[in-house]
Amino acid sequence: MKFTDGFWLMREGVRASYATEVRDVHISDDHFTAYAAVKRVEHRGHTLNSPLLTVECFSPAEGVIGVRATHHAGKADRGPEFALPGADTGGGGFARTRRDGSATELTSGPLTLRLDREGPWGLEFLDGEGRRLTAAGPKGTAFVVDADGAHHMVAQLALGVGENVYGLGERFTPYVKNGQTVDIWQADGGTSSEQAYKNVPFHLSSRGYGVFVNHPGRVSYEIGTESVGQVQFSVEDQSLEYYVVAGPTPKEVLSRYTALTGRPALPPAWSFGLWLTTSFCTSYDEKTVTSFVDGMAERNIPLSVFHFDCFWMREYQWSDFQWDPETFPDPEGMLARLKERGLRISMWINPYIGQKSTLFAEGAALGYLVKRPNGDIWQWDLWQAGMALVDFTRPEARAWFKSKLKVLLDQGVDCFKTDFGERVPTDVVWWDGSDPERMHNYYTQLYNACVFELLEEERGAGEAVLFARSATAGGQQFPVHWGGDCFASFEAMAESLRGGLSLSLSGFGFWSHDIGGFEGTPEPDVFKRWLAFGLLSSHSRLHGNMSYRVPWEFGDEAVEVARQFTELKHRLMPYLYGAAVEAHRTGVPVMRPMLLEFPDDPGCRGLDRQYMLGRDLLVAPVFSGDGEVEFYVPEGVWTHLLTGERVSGPGWRRERHGFDSLPLYVRPGAVVPLGADDQRPDGEWLEGLTLLVQPDAEGVSVTVPDLGGAPAATFTVVRDAGVVRVTAVGTEREFRVRVPGLGSARGAGEVAVPVR
């Protein structure tokens, strides 16, 4: 939100009060509190009739420093608050304060906050070498009353020359956020606008730090816009709390941030296979579903998950969680028949209860639906006629909602697509008294947590997985998330990737999208290019709106492309699941912007049409029918995974690819484990394992996990007397080593490949 009229003036009716002068500092061992006047105090009379800002500085976790600026502290805290599972509440001993002349410093890990009582107000954040990362300068801590009388707390942090800002959730606008106004406010706006389904008040800087605004309501960002040298964020409140998160690398920033807000659960290996859905508004019944499954099998396209979208329920009755008896008269038998074929089952749900649903009257009688201030149940006709909203702030309502879903799990369902959760009203009263404005964004956290908890309770922690559309900070704990409603075009394919890259820099480890696009029917060229991209994403789903997404609808070549890249993904599973385990343990995502792996390469800082899949695979999707693609290769000699072609970087390349290919390059010095089973994602990865060892690999170790994420075997590569030698620990099975351009060998325990 903008408050100024250019650099010199305020907008009409706006009054700003900036922290100007330190009047007092109270220091404890691990935190301090400063009191800042909003004008220069030249005599005692200036202390009267004038605000005093309270600025608390503390550390909730190692390498994280929090700042809480408050005007009036008496405002009731109605919640909700972000849960911070990694915050220390018992004095962890990782933070310390000290005086340095007129300055007070708070240090936590490699991060120091410095406040000097002399001179103008300012908070300076320094790295472990004493270099300035950012600072809240003379206008960096303030409150503003706008022309309507609303009270805003405002912070500004300096942008350095050449500094880029990323993240803020799954945003489809330009990947680098400099020059953008961003409101953290959940919306169902598709992928072609500035609105977002997943709004996260966390941004990452190319200078090696991140900033998390600990406020679940609307946070308004001006990123080099209102003041071109500042990132400004504001909330309509009496207090503003933000955390600066240390690096120095972007990976370390994400690791610290996700340690604080929650690490993603590890999805089951079967979820990495290909998902196929009925699509949304298409006509389908068991015969249709069976024809899809048969068609995939007849064409030798491996399928892992079948998803039933909205119309598995009767019209006007979403959600009642009851099968449409005319369309699916024998749901238990149908699910059993599908599961006999090795498929997992996913079901579409949402938290909205249409008036015609039997659950409406039941939920109303029990008091489980959100109400208006006058006691009426909140309803509208957008989406479902007379729909109401489940009040997840009430424990009994959560248990009730779970009980309805448990019936489906007992029938054989494995997971849920948790759609919607964005259009949450603010003119309501929540059971627990939560502030409606703060609950608007936070509702999705309660919704997805409720469903995920049920899956863990019924299926076990290692088997729980969602396909969720909405999220906020902390939502990464409940994977997987998909990119929402995109058009069936190359442009939408590119904007979907931008959204995924932004989400990955907001702490989310797993991300997917609708292969072929959701709205409209893709041209065959779009569908085939999107297949390669989708099957080189963490999770892969064929889904559409008014038309089916079975590959044969788009020609014989689409069938070949679908088969090839599904089988490739299965062979990559020992590698991909290792990246998934890393995401689960460290918060570093599976699909990684180039910035994460190459933070010191300026050429990687703005790249939004390519990514790293795990640490060692560079993927550049093709966004054209003719196959022409331009992408950047970092330093070193890279090997194409499919062709063995070797190219050198750093530099830009322009290539042309058929539908059976795309730029897919293995990083210099890498060791990529490849499975032998190309028919399923959760096979026996050590059986017939191949290690693709780059010729310059030296002293590299790679661990292949088991299906639960524990290490199954570790392979170590060394160069020794003219051979590349690979030794295995943890397995007696034979494995193959292949060194591009140099040869291959097979054996157990230790394998040596001669080098020329």
N, C-alpha and C positions, 0 to 999 in steps of 0.2 A: 504494500500500500504506500502510495506516495503522499508526502505531507508538505513538501516544499514547492515553491514556484521558481524554478531555476536554482542557481547557487545562492542567491542573496536573500530571497524573499520566502515567506511562508504562504501557503495557499490561504485563500480568504476564510476567515473564521478559525484557523488552526493556531493553537498556542503550544509551543514546545518548551520544555524545561530540561536542560542538559546538565549532567554531572559536570561541575566546573572546578571544584576545589575540595581537597580532602580536609575534613575537620577533625577526624579522629580515626584511629585504627586500634581494634582490639585483637590481640594476637594470642592464639593457643598453639600447642605443639604442632598440630597438623592442619590448621585452618586459621583464617583470619576474617574479620569483618571490618569493612571501611564504611565511613559515613561521609557522603558527598553532598555539599551544598550546591544549589543550582545557580548560584551567582557568587561573585567575589565578595568575601566578607571582610570589610575594611574597618568596621567597628561593631560593638555589641548590638547596636540597633539593627544591623543587617541580619542577625540571627532570628529576628521576629518576623512573623507573617510571611514566611518563606519555606518551601519544602526542603526536606532532607532525605536523600535517597540512601537506603541501606543496601550495601553490596557485600554479599557473603561469598567467600572464595574457599573452596574445599576440594577434596579429591575423593570421588566415589570408587575409584579403582586405579591400579598402577598405570601410569601413563595417561591418565585422564584428569583434567582439572575442570571443575564446575564453577560457574558464576551465577549467582542469583541476585538480581537487582529488583528491589521492591520499593514502591511508593507508599501506599497504605497497606499495612500488614494485617488489618482487621477483617479483610474480606473472607467470608466463609469458604473453606475448601470442600466443595461438594463432589469432587472427582468427576470422571475417573482419572487415574494416573497411569502412565506407562509402567508396567512391571519391569523392574531392572534386576533380573536374577543374578547378575554379576556385580552388583553394587555391594561394597563392604559397609556393614553397619556396626562393626565391632572394633574399629580402629586397627586396620591391618598393618600399620607401621611402615607403609610404603610412602607416606607423605610427610614432609617436614617443612617448618617455616624458619626463616631467619631474618634478622635485620642487617641491612647493609647501608650504613649511614642513614639517609632520609628515606631509603627504600625498604619495602617489605617484600620478601620473596616466599613463594610457596612452590616446592618442588615435589614432583611425583614421577618417578622413573626418569625418562629422558626429557621431561617437559617441566618448564619453570614459568610461573606467572610472577611478574614484577610490577609493583605499584610504588611510585615515587611521590612522597607527600609534597615535594617542592615542585613548583611549576604547574602547568595545566593538568587537569585530570587525564589519566591514561592507564590502561591495562596492557602490558606487553607480554606476549607469549614467546618464549625462547626455546630452542631445541637443546639437545644435550651438549652441543658445542658453543652455546651462548649466542647463536644466530637467531635473529628475529624471524618467526614464522608469520605472525600477524599481530595486530594490536587493535584495541578499542580506544580510539583517540579522543580528542576534545568533544566530538559529537557522538561518541560511540556508546554512551549509556544515557538513556533519557526516558521521559514520559511525554506523551503528546495528547492533548485534548482536541478532537476534531470539531468541525463546524456543527456537528449534530450532538456534541457533548459527550461522545464516547471516549473512554480513556484507554490509551494504548501504551504499552511498554515497548521500547525500541532499542535495538542494539545494532551497531555497525562494526564490522571487522575489516581491516584494510586488505585490499588486493594488491599484491606486488606486480611489478612490470612482467608481463608475459604469463601471469598466473591464471590457470583455468579452473573452473568450478564444474563438478559433475554430481550426478545423483539426484536426490530429492524424489526418489521413487521411480516408478515406471512411467517415464515421460516420453512422449512421441515427438516433441518439438526438438530442435537441434540438440545434439548430444552434449556439446559444451554449452553450459548454461549461462555464460557471460552474456549480458545484454537482455536477459529475459526477466519478466515479472512472473513469479510463480506463487500461486496460492495453494497451500496444503489443505485440500478440501475434497473429500471423496465425491466422485461424479461418474455417472454412466454415460460417457461421452464418446465412446468408440476410440479408435486409434488415430483419428485424423484431426484432432483438435488439441488445444492446450490443456484440456481437462484430462484427468487421470483416474484410473481405478485404484491404483496403489500409490498413496501419498505418504511419503516418509520425510520427516523434517530433519534429514541428515544430508550434509553435502561433504564431498571429498575434494581436497585441493591438490593440484599438481605439485604444490610445494611440500607435500608430505605430511599433511595433517587433515583431520576431519572435524566437523562441528555438528553436534546433535542438539537440537532445541527440544528440551524436555517439556513439551506441551502438546497434549493430544488433540486440541481444538485447531481452529484455523490459524495457521502461521503464514504470514504474508512476506514474501521475499522480493527484494529489489536487488538484482545481481549486476552490479555495475551499471545501474539504470538511473535511479534517483541521484545517486552520487557515483560517478563512474569509477572511482577508485575504492569502492566499498561494497561489501556484501551486507545488505541491511535486512534484518528480519524483525517482525513486530507481531504482537498479540494484543487483542483487546482484553486487557486484564490489568491487575494491579502489580503483578510480579512476572518476571521473565527469567527463566533458568536455561542456561545452555552449557554444554560440555565441549571443551576442546580436546580432541583425541590425538595423541602423538603417533608418529610413524617410527622411523623416518620414511619407510617405503609405503606405498599404497596398500600392499598386502598386510603390513603390520597395523596400519590404521584400521582396516576392516576386521582384522583379528581382534583388536582391542574393543572395537565398537560392538561386534557380535558377542564377545565375551560378556559385555555389559548388558546388552538387550536380549541375548538369547541366540544360541547356535542352532542351525537347522537340524532337524532329525534326519537320520539316514533312511532314505526311501528304500523299499525292497527292490532287489535286483530285477524282478519281473516287470516292475513299472517302467523300466528303461526300454522295453520293447515297443512295438508299434501298437498304437491304440486306433481302433476304428469305431465310428459312431453311426447312429441312425441318421444323423443330421437333425436339424431343429424342426422345421415346418414341413418336412417331407412326409409322405404317406408310408407307414410301415406297420408290420405285424410280425408274428413269428416266422411266417413264410419268407418275408423280406429279409429278416435278420439271418435266417438260415441260408438264404441265397447269397448274402454277402460273405458269410463265413465259408460256404462251399466254394464261392468264386475265388476267394483268396487262396484256399487250399488247392484248387484245381490249377491255379496259376503259380503255385509254389511261392507265394508271398507269405512269409512267416507272420503270424498275428499273435499278439500276447494278451490284449485287453479288448473286450467289446463293451461299448458304452451306450446306454439307453438315455436319449435326451428327453426333453420335457413331456412329450405326448405319450410317455408310458403311463402317465396319469390321465384321468378324464378331463376334458375341457372345462374351464371355469373352476376347477377344483384344486388348483395348485396353491398350496401344497396340502394334500391329504395323505400322501405316501401310500396310496392304494393303487394297484394295477388297474388299468382300464379292462374290465372283464370281457368286453366285446372284442378288443384287439388282442389281448393276451389272456385267454381263458384258463391257461394252465401255467402260471408263472414259475411255480416250483419245478414242474417237469421241464419247462424250457430251460431254466437256469441249469438244472442238472445235466441236460443234454449238451449245453454249451461247455460246461465245466468238464464233461467227459472228453471233450476235444482239447483240453489243456488250457482253456481260456479263463482269464480273470474277468470279473464283471464290475462295471462302474455304473452308478446311477446318478442322474441329475436331480438336485434338490435346490431349494432356496428357503429363506427364513420368512417368507411372506405367506399369509394364510388368507386365501380368497373366501369371500362370504359364503359361497355355495359349499365349501369344504365342510365336512363334518367336524373338522378340528376347530373351525371358527367358533361354533357354539360351545364346544368343550373348553377351548382356551378362554373364551369370554367368561364362562361360569366359574372357572378356576382362578381367574384374575391373572392369566399368563400373557395377555396381550397389552401392548403399550397404549396408554391412555392420554387424552387431552387434559389440560388443567381443570376442566369442569367435570371430569369423571367419565366422559364419553370415551369409547374406544376410538383410537385414531384410525381413520379409513380414507382411502381414495380409490379411484378406478384406473389409475395408471399402472399398467402391466396386468393385474388381475382385478376383476370386478369386485369392488367393496373390500379390497384386501386390507388386512391388518398385519401387525409386525410382532413377532415373538419378543418378549422382554427377557433377554438373556441376563439381565442384572439380577433376576430372581432365581435362586438355586433350584426351586421346585419347577420353574419353567424349563430350565436346562435339563433337568432329569426327565421331564415330560417329553421334551423334544427328542432326547436320546432314546426314550422308550419306543417312539414311533419308528425310528431308524433301525433299532435293534431287530424289529420284525423282519426287515429286509435282509439284514445280516444273517439272520437265522434261515432265511430262504436260500442263501448262497451268494449274496452280494459281497464284494470284496472291498469296495472303496466308493467314495462319493465325489461328484463334481459339485462343489459348493459355490453355486453361481450367486450373483448379486451381492447385496450387503452395502451398496453405496448410497442409494437414495433414502437416507434416514432423516426423518423430520426433526425440526428443532422446536416446534410448537407443541411439545409433549411433556409428560411427567413420567420419569422412570421409577420403577419400584424402589430402587435403592437411593433415590433422591439425586442421582447424578445430574450434573449440568448438561442440558440438552445440546448446547453448542459443542462441548467437549466430547459428548458421546457420539456425535455425528461421524467423526472419523474412527472412533474407537470401537464402534459396534462390530465391525468386521473381525476384530480381534476376539471378541467374546464368541461370535458365531463360529469361526473356524476352529477356535480352541475347543469348543463344545463337541464338534463333530470329530475332531482329531482325537480327543480324549476317549470318546466312545470306541473308535477303531483300535486304540491301544488297549483298552479294557477287554475288548472282545476278540481281537486278532493278535494282540501282542505288540510290544513296542517296535519291533523290527518289521512289522507288516503294515503299519499305518501309513496311508498316503492319501492326499486330497488332490483334486484338480480345482484350484481356487482362483477366483477372478479378483477379488478385492483384498486389500491388506494395508496395514500401516506398520509403524516401527514395532519390531518384535514378531511380526507375522511370518518372518523367515523360519520360525520354529516349526511351522506346519506346512511343509512342502507337499505338492508342487504348485506353482502358480503359472497361469497362462495369460497370454497377452490380450484377451478380450476381442471385441468385434472389429475385425479389419476387413477391408474390401479385398476382392479377388483381383489384385493388380500388382505389378512390380513395385509401384510406389508404396503401396500398403505393406508389401513384404519388407521394404527397406525401413519404413517407419516402425514396423514391428521389431526389427532388429535394434533400432535405436532405443526403443522402450526397454528391451531386454538388457541392453548394455547399461542403461541408466539404473535399472533395478539391481543389476549385479553389483554396481558401485554403491548401492544403498543397503548392502548386507544380505542379499538374497542369493542362496547358493544354487537353486534349481529353477529353471524357467522354460516354458514351452509356448506354443502358438498354434493357431489353426492352419495346418498345411493346406495350401491352395487358397487361403482367405475364407472369411465367413460370409460376407455379403456378396451376393451375385454368384455367378458361375465362372470360374477362371477359364481363360483360354488354355489350350493344352500346353503351350510354351510356359505360361506362368505356373501351371500345376507341376510340370516336370522339374522346373528350376526350384520350386518351393519344396519338392520332395527331398532333394539333396540337402537343402538348408535344414529342413525339419528333422531329418534323420541324422544330422550332425549337430543337433541340439541336445540338451540334457534329457528331455522327454519329447516324445513324438506322437502327434495325434492328427488323424484325418478327420476333419469336421467342417460342416457347412451349414447354411441357413435353409434356403429353399431348394437345394439340389444335393444329390448324393456326392460323396467324395471317394467312392471306390475307384481304383486306378483305371479299370477298363472303360469307365465312362469317358476317358480322355485319350483312348487309343492304345494300340499294342505297345508302342514305345514307352508310354507311361507305366505300363505293367512291368516292363523290363527295368525301368529306372527304380520303381518301387521295390522290386525284388533285390536289385543289386545293392541299394543303399541300406535296406533293412538287414541284409546278410552282412554287409560291412559293419554296421553298428554292432551286431551280435559278436563279430570277431573282435571288435574293439572293446568289448565289455571288461576284460581284465584291466585294461587301461582306464576306461571310463569309470568303473566302480572304484578304482583307486583314487580318481579325482573326486568322486562322490564322498568317499571316506575323508579325504582332506577337507572338503567343504564342511562336513559334519563336525570335524575336530578343530578346525581353525577358522572357519567362516569365509575362506577364500572360495569364490564360486567356481562351478564347473565350466560355465561359459564366461570367458574372461576378456574384457577389453584389453587391447594391446598394451595400454598404459600399465596394467597390473604386472605384466611380465617384463616390460621394458621401460621402466619409469625414467631412465636416464637418456632415452632416445627421443629427441624432440619430434622426430617424424611420426611417433606413435601417439602423440597426445591428443590429436583430433580425429583419429580414425574411427569411423562409425559404420563402415560397410564390410568389416572383417573382424575376426576375433580369434582368440586362442581357445581351443577346446581342451581343457586341462592345461597342463604346463607346456606340452610339447607338440601340439598339432595346431597349425595355422589354417584357418578356414576362411575363405573369401567367397561367399555366395555370389552366384551370377544373377544379376538383375536385368537381364536382357534376353530376348528370344534368340538373337544371333550368336550368343555365347561369348561376346566380348566382355572382358572384366579387367578392371584396373585395380591394383592393390600394391601394398607396400611390404617389402621384405626387410626385416632387421638384419643386423650384421651377421656374417657367417655364411657357411654353405648349407643350404636347405635341400632336402630330398623329397620329391613328390611321392606320397604314399602309394598311389595307384600305378604310376608309370616308372618310378625310379629316377626320373629326370632330376638333375642337380642344378641349382641356381644359387647365385651369390648375392649377398646384400652387404651394406644397406643400399636400398634404392627402390624405385617404383618399377613395376612390371605391368605390361599389358599383354594379356593372353586371350586366346579364343578356345572355348571348350564345347564339346558336344554335350548332349543331355546326360550322358553317362559319366561326366567328369566335372570337376571344378578345381580351383586352386586349393590343394590340401597337402600342406608341406610339413615335414617332420623337422623339428628344431635341431640345429647343430649340437652334437654331443649327447643326444637323447638316446634312451633305450625304451622302446615301446613294446609292451607285451600284447600279443595277438592270440586269441583263442582259436581252436580248430572248429568248434561248433558254431555254424552260421545260422542255425535254425531256431535258437532260443537265446534270450538274454541271461538266463539264470542256469546255464549249463555247468559242466565240470571244467573250469577254466584251465586247470593244470594238465588236463588230458590233451596231449598233442600241442602244448604251448609252443609258440614261436616268439623269440625275442628279436625284434628289429633293432639292430645296434648300429648307430651312426659311426662312420669310420673314425671320427675324432673323439668318440666316447672314451673317457679315461677316468677311472675311480668313481664310476657312477653305480649306484645301487637302486634297484627298483623292487618294490614289494607288490606281490599279487595278493589281494585279499580273498577271504572266503565269502560266502553269501551273507554272512552276518557282519562283515566288515573287519573281522580280525585278520591279522597277517597269516596267510597260508604258506607262502614261500618268499624268500628274498634272493635276488640274483645280483651279483656284483661283477662289474666289468673292469678289467685291467688290461693294459698292453704290456706284453712280456716277450722279449726275444723274438720279435717278428710275428707274433700271433696276437689276436684279440682273444683273451681268455675270460670265460664266464663261469663263475662258480655258484652253485645253488645251495641254500640252507633251508631246511624245513620240508624238503620233498625228495623222494627217491625216484620220481618219475623222469622219464626221458623227455628232453626238450630239444628244440632246434634253435640255433643261432644263425641269423642271416645278416650279413654286413653288405649293404648296397655297393655293388661294383667290386667287391673283394671275394665273395664266396659265402658258403654256408657249411654247417656241420651239425650233427645230431649226437646226443648222448645223454648221460645222467650224471649228476654230481658236478662234473666239470666238462665244459666244451671249449675247444680251441679252434679258432678260424685263422688260417695263415693270411698274412697281409703282404701285399706286394710293395 
